[in-house]
Amino acid sequence: MRDAAPLPVPVAWFGLALLVAVALAYANAFAGGFQFDDFNVIVRESSVQSVSAWWRAQPGIRPLLKLSVALNHVSGWGLAGFHAVNLAVHAGNTLWVAWLLRRLASRLALDEEGRRRTAWLATAVFALHPVQTEAVTYVSGRSTSLAAFFALASIALWLQGRDRGSRALVFVASPLALGAALACKEFALVVPAALWLCAGVLAGDGAWWRSAWRDSRLHLLLVAAALIAACAVPRYRELLAASLAARELGDNLLAQAQAVSYLAGQLVRLDGLNADPALIVETAPGLLSMAHAAVWIALLVAGAWGLRRHRVAAFALLWFLLWLAPTNSLLPRLDLANERQLYLALVGPAFLAAWALVRCVPRGVQAWLVPMILLVLGCATWERNRVYADEIAYWGDVARKSPHNARAFANLGHALALDCRSAQARRAFEVALALDPALVQPAVRLRLMREGELPDGGCARVDR
């Protein structure tokens, strides 16, 4: 039996360097506490406190995700265990993205060194960009990163299977990975479209779509079956009803176009990241809302038209819009934008930016510019992780960046009250009620504090 060829040293070393960079950038994530949705879906949710409780709750939404939470609870590792799993998933996704981009870079009109630089730089941007913290440091963000892990695995297995002529990879392993992704979060339903996009970028002839369709039919059947099964789960029906009641289709499309513009801007506003932006957008037809919609429609058409002529730009646009489609298209959402929606979408713009830098910037300049870029991203991620340290830091950051967000001030007031900062808590509650007089909890807490029934704000701390 012939010995396997050794792993190329550059690939191995670059992979190791990426993992070390991720570990360093996220080392302080372990100091983060539970935040926001964590309390409802992890801390107080009875169905994830043990594996047996999880089993009794089936069938339910996102079963594989909830099983991972249950396993975390029974592990005895506490909060650090949740952060460790999230970080491990992100590290795994970094390796999947590296593999995928190395494969796609093989079609670039660059020399081998340029292709390698493009793939690894884009992967490093994906790994270190601070916008990813909401899917990694925020414990509930695991729904996005874990689904992304299996979605990327499905894509990689499909491409590898087609390269090798392996029906087992194409028709068994890849669909199984897609099923696992769907069992973590619903946005994985766009994986079949991602397969076609990758096949189009890699294709050498105009008939690529026929073989791509043939090799992805099982994936489409799986997505259809998952949608039908979801209709049988009461919780999914409740969420769908609440979503459809949020706004009309036309208003929603205009609002979502503005949300996509906001999310695109978050890729470059490293100091403007916001865990709960509570976007204020135009929902009625107007100059601003129509302009946003027109720009994104034009970019979508341009991406589809340019797939064969301008592979990198077309891939970047289509990949970005594809992964935002489940959350920012037809289906209304109460919260128009969350940064974790960018987790996989970032791969496209990162690939385009890396390609442009490698192609247009002299390599002597790249030698110092690229490390500088990655250092800035890593430091920004480190700083962003600090926002998750406690609820005061978390909601204080949101309140500063979204002074119109009543929920942010209400939650900030609650956190301050628990920390015995009564005067600051009162001010936060007052701002929350000024923004939204219908809020019940801050109104009750503020009244009790004013009447002296909660002189310390109901704080949980004994000493200062």
Summary of the structure (lengths in Angstrom):
residues: 464
radius of gyration: 23.3
end to end distance: 69.6
largest distance: 83.5
contacts: 1538
relative contact order: 0.10
helix: 74%
strand: 0%
